[in-house]
Amino acid sequence: MLALLLCIAPASAQQSVPEPAGLWTGPMQGSVPATIAGGTVVTTAELTRLIAEHGPVLVDVGARPHKPDNVAAENWSEPPHRTIPNSVWLPGVGAGELPRTTEGWFRVWLKVLTDGDQAKPVVFFCHPNCWGSWNAAKRAILYGYKSVHWYPGGIEGWQDDGQPTEVVKARTPPP
């Protein structure tokens, strides 16, 4: 009976794991912490209020979809990426280890998006049970940002709560 309950329980009710000492470098999908030291975890209701009252920078760090191996490049096009309105999509910046150029690119984007104000609220998200947004938020905290928020519900949690989305294009780091 307990196993059945765990299978049908919402992701937020499932067991979380302790925060790692640094960035998470294990598998990107799986149970995530319920906390983020130096930052604030937000629910959909809290994020909606934060958006209305403070106009935070919204950063979607979800990965770009990969072309299926059985589809020729000329026959494949990336599907539209739906996200929280007014978000900037920076795929890949939540990896446990980033190439130096990607990390530098991410730092520049954060500076541009916040107008150099490290106290400006910044919200990171991707998908439920994904370490990418936790890592990106943790990086921002380590870079000295003071008002970092992590939305672990991700785009699916946003949509499940009846919130609107919009299609955005990815901003990608230099090769």
Secondary structure as GFF3:
##gff-version 3
##sequence-region A 1 175
A	DSSP	alpha_helix	2	8	.	.	.	ID=ss1
A	DSSP	three_ten_helix	11	13	.	.	.	ID=ss2
A	DSSP	beta_strand	40	41	.	.	.	ID=ss3
A	DSSP	alpha_helix	44	54	.	.	.	ID=ss4
A	DSSP	beta_strand	57	60	.	.	.	ID=ss5
A	DSSP	three_ten_helix	73	75	.	.	.	ID=ss6
A	DSSP	beta_strand	81	83	.	.	.	ID=ss7
A	DSSP	beta_strand	87	89	.	.	.	ID=ss8
A	DSSP	alpha_helix	100	113	.	.	.	ID=ss9
A	DSSP	beta_strand	122	125	.	.	.	ID=ss10
A	DSSP	alpha_helix	131	142	.	.	.	ID=ss11
A	DSSP	beta_strand	148	150	.	.	.	ID=ss12
A	DSSP	alpha_helix	154	160	.	.	.	ID=ss13
A	DSSP	beta_strand	166	168	.	.	.	ID=ss14
###
